Amino acid sequence: MKDEKGFILPSMMVVVFFCLLITAHISMSLVNEKNFYEETKQYYALDSIMQVAVERSLLEVKDGTALLNEQISVNTFNGQYNYLVQEVSPLIFHVSITCQTNEGKEYTASYQYDSSINEMILWSEY
């Protein structure tokens, strides 16, 4: 036992180092998981806002009550959306929609509606 000459201190430092590595790895995994859930929540909130915006703008275009070349802004409980209806030709309307959550995430899309066949003819997201 007297010939060890300090063997226990370096071995304990290695064990403590491995314990710190494991603790750091677990904490980083938890932080990444929390960020993932927050991003997923934002994605579904934006998707929900976009669905409401498309339904409302499409209803107004179908009914003929849409205000042309005028930005419409609507606030919801989890964000807001803006849309702009423009007339491309007498039967085709171009609608640009921008959605934003309360946390600042943004999602933009546009579509064209053909009133002669009563359906969307073009959809683009960016």
DAMO-V114340 format. One record per helix or strand. SS is the DSSP state (H for helix, E for strand). FROM is the first residue (numbers start at 1). LEN is the number of residues. Records with the same first field share a line. If there is no record, write none. Layout:
BEGIN
SS = FROM-LEN, FROM-LEN
END
This chain:
BEGIN
H = 7-57
E = 68-1, 72-5, 79-11, 92-10, 106-9, 119-7
END
